Amino acid sequence: MLNRKYYEGFEGEPELILVNEENKLIIWNGFFEAILDALLETNLEKEGIIKEYFYHEGWYDDSPWVVKSFFMCKFTLAKIE
């Protein structure tokens, strides 16, 4: 299933594609960075996806960027209220 709900209206802008088996979620990069910025303001350890964002590692270096620990990423993103 392809979900472009969070990219509509931003066509031509940088996008992020999250893939899980046959499912794809395409979101505007600005939304994703806003989520990560919010995570930086929490007391979470700078590890996993937050560490890579904080130090500008990971997806800034390679494309496509592969999340090495899906479960850590899911756990971290679940901390957002």
C-alpha positions in Angstrom: 0.0 0.0 0.0 1.3 3.5 -0.9 0.4 6.3 1.4 1.2 9.9 0.2 -1.0 11.7 2.7 1.8 13.6 4.4 3.5 14.6 1.1 0.5 16.1 -0.7 1.0 19.7 -1.4 4.8 19.4 -1.1 5.5 17.7 -4.5 8.9 18.6 -5.7 10.2 19.2 -2.2 12.5 16.7 -0.4 10.7 13.6 0.6 11.2 10.7 3.0 10.0 7.2 2.1 9.4 4.8 4.9 9.2 1.2 3.7 7.9 -1.8 5.6 7.6 -4.9 3.4 4.9 -4.0 0.8 3.8 -0.7 2.6 5.3 2.7 1.8 4.7 6.0 3.6 5.9 9.1 1.8 6.2 12.2 3.9 7.6 15.7 3.4 11.1 15.9 4.8 10.0 19.0 6.8 7.5 17.0 8.8 10.1 14.3 9.6 12.7 17.0 10.7 10.0 18.6 12.9 9.4 15.3 14.6 13.2 14.8 15.2 13.6 18.4 16.4 10.9 17.7 19.0 12.7 14.5 20.1 15.9 16.5 20.6 14.0 18.6 23.2 13.2 15.5 25.3 15.4 13.8 27.8 16.0 10.8 25.6 19.5 9.5 25.1 21.2 10.6 21.9 21.2 7.2 20.4 19.8 5.6 17.3 17.9 7.9 15.0 18.2 10.9 17.3 22.0 10.5 17.5 22.3 10.3 13.7 20.1 13.4 13.3 21.9 15.3 16.1 25.3 14.7 14.6 24.1 14.9 11.0 25.1 11.3 10.3 23.2 8.5 8.5 20.8 9.7 5.9 22.8 12.9 5.3 25.7 10.7 4.0 23.9 8.0 2.0 20.7 7.6 0.1 18.7 5.5 0.7 19.4 5.7 4.4 18.7 2.4 6.1 17.6 2.4 9.7 19.7 -0.3 11.4 17.4 -0.8 14.3 13.8 -0.6 13.4 12.7 -1.4 16.9 14.8 1.3 18.4 13.5 3.8 15.9 9.9 2.8 16.6 10.5 3.0 20.3 12.0 6.5 20.0 9.2 7.8 17.7 6.6 6.4 20.1 7.9 8.8 22.8 6.2 11.7 20.9 2.9 12.8 22.5 
